[in-house]
Amino acid sequence: MTGPQQPPAQPPDESGLPAEGQPAPTAVPLLEPRDGLPPLVETAAALDEAIRALGAGQGPVAVDAERASGFRYGHRAFLVQLRRQGAGTVLIDPVTCPDLSALDVALAGTEAVLHAASQDLPCLADLGYRPKALFDTELAGRLLGYPRVGLGPLVETVLGLSLEKGHAAADWSTRPLPEDWLRYAALDVEVLVDLRDALAAELVEQGKDEWARQEFSAVLNAGPPPPRPDPWRRTSGIHRVRTRRGLAIVRELWLERDRIAKRRDLSPGRVLPDSAIVEAARAAPTTVAELTAVSGFRGRGAKRHAGEWFAAIHRANQEADQELPRPSGQVSDGPPPAHRWHERDPEAAKRLAAVRTVVAALADEHSLPAENLVQPDAVRRLSWQPPEPVSAERVAADLSGYGARPWQVGLVSVPITGALLRLAEKDDE
């Protein structure tokens, strides 16, 4: 793939900025695919031909997927875009071509270049395409310390090109797909390999290429996240529900909404907003008429399922008092929320503050976000229950057990150990 032409830059002054009085370089708009807009692959024969071309191409393959989040139930792909040198850009309709296992075979030894790969890998796996090698441009940008790591800002900063992002939140389940949407989708993979090459060179220059390899491997091997316990507790505004009976209503309405949304293939929020669930839990209506008078239940869409909503509320009202859900924000097996540590365990709160200070300083030294230096969950777990006795080896082992990568453990285990030991010495004085 031939790299894009860089826009002419003004000579910088000693600060690295354009000289005084000179305009900053302007990004060149990327408006049309360099090979023209490819036809949408919608048949088995066209898919076979596209896969043969991609398999015969050279170098990494740029990959992207468009979903219909906020419109359809789940997170499946409604368009898959690929580009590889020698094959050009391929746009696949996974509605009519839902089996990409042949693509998986054809590209088995090929590095896939994705942006924010953890978002797209699950829906690609559902189609049968599971890359074995990965370069994540968003994650590379984080490791390199770029302040804005969205695809558009990175392409603009690194390549001097601007991408139009107007259709990012579109309903990609729409058929037929409009031509301007397809053009937008094709442009998303147009320069992804060029961006990969530029970021890879910077990773080597900063000595972070091994860090990136470990991070990319962790993303590939992460697998699907485990089901969240009590997912209904994440209903927006649930803190306004003060009674256990009200919480039971939230739970039953949330579960009923999820069943309806799955059946109708709609995003749950389009069936019934969280705000309506919370208002119903607070109002505790005793008749269907009272329910349909509650804010959020007055529209035609919500009234369509009024009987089901009321049956859910009835189930909550029939539940025995001792079985009602308790008002707890704890939805994982980890430590409690950090803001409660001062009351639950003041010593643990001190440890958390000390460890966070060390991590923040190290992250600043290495020019990357603290959450990419070591996962916040690992920091909380280690601070809540440190090893006894504290030693660099034990801290390193605990961090590894919490999912920290070897490069992270190597950077933070000794400084964190020092912070914990200093804090213990102060407490002994």
C-alpha positions in Angstrom: 0.0 0.0 0.0 1.4 3.4 -1.0 1.4 5.8 2.0 -0.7 8.9 1.8 0.9 12.2 0.8 1.6 14.3 3.9 0.4 17.9 3.8 3.2 20.5 3.7 4.2 21.5 7.2 5.4 24.9 8.3 9.0 25.0 9.7 8.8 24.6 13.5 10.5 26.7 16.0 12.6 25.3 18.9 9.4 24.3 20.8 8.4 22.0 17.9 5.5 24.4 17.1 5.0 26.3 13.8 7.0 29.5 13.8 5.2 32.6 15.1 2.8 34.1 12.6 2.6 31.0 10.5 -0.6 28.8 10.4 -0.6 25.3 11.9 -0.6 22.6 9.2 -4.1 21.8 7.9 -5.2 18.2 7.7 -6.1 17.1 4.2 -9.7 15.8 4.0 -10.0 12.2 3.0 -13.1 12.2 0.9 -12.9 9.3 -1.6 -11.4 5.8 -1.5 -8.3 5.8 -3.6 -9.5 2.8 -5.7 -13.1 4.1 -5.9 -16.0 2.7 -3.9 -16.0 -1.1 -4.1 -19.3 -3.0 -4.6 -21.0 -4.4 -1.5 -20.3 -8.2 -1.2 -23.8 -9.7 -0.8 -23.6 -13.2 -2.4 -21.7 -16.4 -1.7 -20.0 -16.1 -5.1 -18.9 -12.5 -4.5 -17.7 -13.5 -1.0 -15.6 -16.4 -2.3 -14.0 -14.0 -4.9 -13.3 -11.4 -2.2 -11.7 -13.9 0.1 -9.4 -15.2 -2.6 -8.3 -11.7 -3.3 -7.6 -10.9 0.3 -5.8 -14.3 0.8 -3.5 -13.5 -2.1 -2.7 -10.0 -0.9 0.4 -8.9 0.9 1.1 -7.5 4.4 -1.3 -6.8 7.2 -5.1 -6.5 6.7 -7.1 -3.5 7.9 -10.3 -4.6 9.5 -13.4 -2.7 10.8 -17.0 -3.5 11.6 -20.1 -1.4 11.9 -22.8 -2.3 14.4 -26.2 -0.9 15.2 -25.7 -0.1 18.9 -28.7 1.8 20.2 -30.9 0.4 17.5 -30.7 -3.4 17.6 -30.4 -6.0 20.4 -26.9 -7.2 21.0 -23.7 -6.1 19.3 -23.6 -8.1 16.1 -21.9 -6.6 13.0 -24.0 -5.2 10.1 -21.0 -4.4 7.9 -17.4 -5.7 7.8 -14.7 -3.7 6.0 -11.3 -5.1 5.1 -8.3 -3.7 3.1 -5.1 -5.4 2.1 -2.3 -4.4 -0.3 -2.9 -6.2 -3.6 -6.6 -6.8 -2.8 -7.9 -3.3 -2.2 -11.0 -2.7 0.0 -13.7 -5.2 0.5 -17.1 -4.4 2.0 -19.1 -7.5 3.2 -22.7 -7.6 4.2 -22.8 -10.1 7.1 -26.6 -10.2 6.9 -26.5 -12.0 3.6 -23.0 -13.5 4.1 -23.0 -14.5 7.8 -20.3 -17.1 7.6 -16.7 -15.7 7.4 -14.9 -18.9 8.5 -13.3 -19.1 5.0 -11.9 -15.7 5.6 -10.5 -16.9 8.8 -8.7 -19.7 7.0 -7.4 -17.5 4.2 -6.0 -14.9 6.6 -4.8 -17.4 9.3 -1.3 -16.1 9.3 -2.1 -12.4 8.6 -1.8 -9.6 11.2 -5.2 -7.9 11.6 -5.1 -4.1 12.1 -8.1 -2.8 14.1 -8.8 0.3 16.0 -10.1 -0.4 19.6 -10.1 -4.1 18.7 -11.9 -5.2 21.9 -15.0 -3.6 20.5 -15.0 -5.4 17.2 -13.4 -8.8 17.9 -16.5 -10.3 19.5 -18.8 -9.6 16.6 -16.2 -10.7 14.1 -15.8 -14.0 16.1 -19.6 -14.5 15.9 -19.1 -14.5 12.1 -16.3 -17.0 12.2 -13.3 -14.6 11.8 -10.9 -14.8 14.7 -7.5 -13.1 13.9 -4.4 -14.8 15.4 -2.2 -11.7 15.2 -3.2 -8.2 16.1 -2.1 -4.6 15.9 -4.5 -2.3 17.7 -4.0 1.3 16.6 -6.0 2.8 19.5 -4.1 0.9 22.1 -0.8 1.8 20.4 -1.8 5.5 20.6 -2.4 5.1 24.3 1.0 3.5 24.9 2.6 6.3 23.0 0.9 9.0 25.1 -1.3 10.6 22.4 -3.9 12.7 24.3 -6.7 11.8 21.7 -6.8 8.2 20.5 -10.0 8.1 18.5 -9.4 7.0 14.9 -10.1 10.4 13.5 -7.8 12.4 15.8 -5.0 9.8 15.4 -5.2 9.8 11.6 -5.1 13.6 11.7 -2.2 13.9 14.1 -0.1 11.1 12.7 -0.9 11.1 9.0 -2.1 14.7 8.5 -5.4 13.4 7.1 -9.0 14.1 8.3 -11.7 11.5 8.3 -15.4 12.4 8.2 -17.1 10.6 11.2 -20.7 11.7 10.6 -22.1 8.2 10.3 -20.4 6.5 13.3 -23.7 6.3 15.3 -25.9 5.4 12.3 -28.3 2.5 12.3 -26.2 0.1 10.2 -29.0 -2.5 10.1 -30.6 -0.2 7.5 -31.1 -1.9 4.1 -30.2 -0.9 1.5 -27.1 0.8 2.9 -26.8 4.4 1.5 -23.8 5.0 -0.7 -22.4 7.7 1.5 -22.5 5.4 4.4 -20.5 2.8 2.4 -18.0 5.4 1.4 -17.6 6.4 5.0 -17.0 2.8 6.0 -14.5 2.2 3.2 -12.5 5.3 4.3 -12.3 3.9 7.8 -9.9 1.1 6.6 -8.3 3.2 3.8 -5.3 4.4 5.8 -5.4 2.0 8.8 -2.3 0.1 7.7 -0.5 3.4 7.1 -1.4 4.5 10.6 -0.2 1.1 11.9 3.2 1.5 10.2 3.7 5.0 11.6 2.7 4.0 15.2 4.8 0.8 15.0 7.9 2.9 14.2 7.1 5.2 17.1 6.7 2.2 19.5 10.2 1.0 18.5 11.6 4.5 18.9 10.2 4.8 22.4 11.2 1.3 23.4 7.6 0.3 23.8 7.2 -2.3 21.0 7.4 -5.2 23.4 4.8 -3.6 25.6 2.5 -3.3 22.6 3.1 -7.0 21.7 2.0 -8.1 25.1 -1.0 -5.8 25.2 -2.2 -6.9 21.7 -1.8 -10.6 22.8 -3.8 -9.9 25.9 -6.6 -8.4 23.8 -6.6 -11.4 21.5 -6.6 -13.9 24.4 -9.1 -12.1 26.6 -12.2 -14.0 25.4 -15.7 -12.8 26.1 -16.3 -11.1 29.5 -18.2 -13.1 32.0 -21.8 -12.3 32.5 -22.3 -9.4 34.9 -24.0 -10.4 38.2 -27.3 -8.6 38.7 -26.9 -6.5 35.5 -30.2 -4.7 36.4 -28.3 -2.9 39.1 -26.7 -0.8 36.4 -30.0 0.8 35.5 -29.3 4.5 35.2 -30.8 6.4 38.1 -31.3 3.4 40.3 -29.8 5.3 43.3 -33.1 7.2 43.4 -35.0 4.0 44.3 -34.9 3.9 48.2 -36.9 0.7 49.0 -36.2 -3.0 48.6 -39.6 -3.4 47.0 -38.7 -0.7 44.6 -35.5 -2.5 43.7 -37.5 -5.6 43.0 -39.6 -3.6 40.6 -36.5 -2.3 38.9 -35.2 -5.9 38.5 -38.5 -7.3 37.2 -39.0 -4.5 34.7 -35.4 -4.7 33.5 -35.7 -8.4 32.9 -39.0 -8.1 31.2 -37.6 -5.3 29.0 -34.6 -7.5 28.1 -36.9 -10.4 27.0 -39.0 -8.0 24.9 -36.0 -6.4 23.3 -34.5 -9.7 22.4 -37.7 -10.9 20.9 -38.2 -7.8 18.9 -34.5 -7.3 18.0 -34.4 -3.8 19.4 -32.0 -2.0 21.7 -33.5 -2.2 25.3 -33.5 1.5 25.6 -35.7 1.8 22.5 -38.3 -0.5 24.2 -38.3 1.3 27.5 -35.8 3.9 28.8 -34.1 3.4 32.2 -35.8 6.6 33.4 -39.2 5.0 33.0 -38.1 1.9 35.0 -36.9 4.1 37.8 -40.1 6.2 37.9 -42.3 3.1 38.0 -40.3 1.7 40.9 -40.7 5.0 42.8 -44.4 5.3 42.0 -45.3 1.6 42.6 -48.5 1.7 40.5 -51.3 -0.7 41.5 -53.3 -0.6 38.3 -52.5 -0.6 34.6 -54.0 2.9 34.4 -51.7 4.2 37.1 -48.7 2.6 35.3 -49.5 4.2 31.9 -49.7 7.5 33.7 -46.1 7.2 34.8 -43.6 9.2 32.8 -42.0 7.0 30.1 -45.0 4.7 29.9 -47.4 7.1 28.1 -46.0 6.6 24.6 -47.5 4.1 22.1 -44.4 1.9 22.2 -44.5 1.5 26.0 -48.3 1.1 26.1 -48.0 -1.7 23.6 -46.5 -3.9 26.4 -48.5 -2.4 29.3 -49.8 -5.8 30.3 -46.3 -7.3 30.4 -44.9 -4.3 32.4 -47.7 -4.6 34.9 -47.2 -8.3 35.3 -43.5 -7.7 36.0 -44.5 -5.2 38.8 -47.0 -7.7 40.2 -44.3 -10.3 40.4 -42.1 -7.9 42.4 -45.0 -7.1 44.7 -45.7 -10.8 45.3 -42.1 -11.5 46.4 -41.6 -12.3 50.1 -40.0 -9.5 52.2 -37.0 -11.7 53.1 -36.3 -12.4 49.4 -36.3 -8.8 48.3 -33.0 -7.5 46.8 -30.8 -5.5 49.2 -29.6 -2.0 48.3 -26.0 -2.8 47.5 -23.7 -1.4 44.9 -21.4 -4.4 45.2 -21.8 -6.3 41.9 -18.4 -8.1 41.7 -16.2 -10.3 43.9 -13.6 -7.5 44.2 -13.1 -4.9 46.9 -15.9 -2.3 47.7 -16.1 1.0 45.8 -13.1 3.1 46.6 -15.1 6.0 48.0 -16.3 3.7 50.8 -12.8 2.6 51.9 -12.3 5.4 54.4 -15.3 4.1 56.4 -14.7 0.3 55.8 -11.0 0.1 56.2 -9.0 3.4 56.7 -5.7 1.6 56.4 -6.6 0.2 53.1 -7.6 3.7 51.9 -4.2 4.9 52.8 -2.6 2.1 50.9 -4.7 2.8 47.9 -3.7 6.5 47.9 0.0 5.6 48.2 -0.1 3.1 45.4 -2.1 5.4 43.1 0.5 8.2 43.7 3.3 5.9 42.6 1.4 4.6 39.6 0.5 8.2 38.5 4.2 9.3 38.8 5.4 6.3 36.8 2.7 6.8 34.1 3.8 10.4 33.8 7.4 9.4 33.5 6.6 7.0 30.7 4.1 9.2 28.9 1.0 7.0 29.0 -2.3 6.9 30.9 -2.1 5.4 34.4 -4.8 2.8 33.5 -2.6 1.5 30.7 0.4 1.2 33.0 -1.5 -1.1 35.3 -5.2 -1.9 35.5 -7.1 0.1 38.1 -8.8 -3.1 39.3 -5.4 -4.7 40.0 -4.4 -1.6 42.0 -7.6 -1.7 44.1 -7.3 -5.5 44.8 -3.6 -5.2 45.8 -4.3 -2.2 48.0 -7.3 -3.9 49.7 -5.5 -7.1 50.5 -1.7 -6.8 50.1 0.5 -9.8 50.5 1.9 -10.7 53.9 4.8 -10.1 54.3 5.1 -7.4 51.6 7.9 -8.1 49.2 8.6 -7.2 45.6 8.3 -10.9 44.6 4.9 -11.3 46.3 3.6 -8.0 44.9 4.7 -9.1 41.4 3.0 -12.4 41.9 -0.3 -10.8 43.0 -0.2 -8.3 40.1 0.3 -11.1 37.6 -2.6 -13.0 39.2 -4.8 -9.9 38.7 -4.0 -9.9 35.0 -1.1 -7.5 34.8 1.3 -8.1 31.9 5.0 -8.9 32.4 6.0 -5.4 31.2 3.6 -3.8 33.7 4.8 -6.0 36.6 8.4 -5.2 35.7 7.8 -1.5 35.9 5.5 -1.1 38.9 6.1 -4.0 41.3 9.3 -2.6 43.0 8.0 1.0 43.3 4.6 -0.2 44.7 6.4 -2.4 47.2 8.4 0.5 48.4 5.3 2.6 48.8 3.6 -0.1 50.9 6.7 -0.7 53.1 7.1 3.1 53.7 3.5 3.3 54.8 3.8 0.4 57.1 6.9 2.0 58.7 5.0 5.2 59.3 2.2 3.3 61.0 4.7 1.5 63.3 6.3 4.8 64.5 
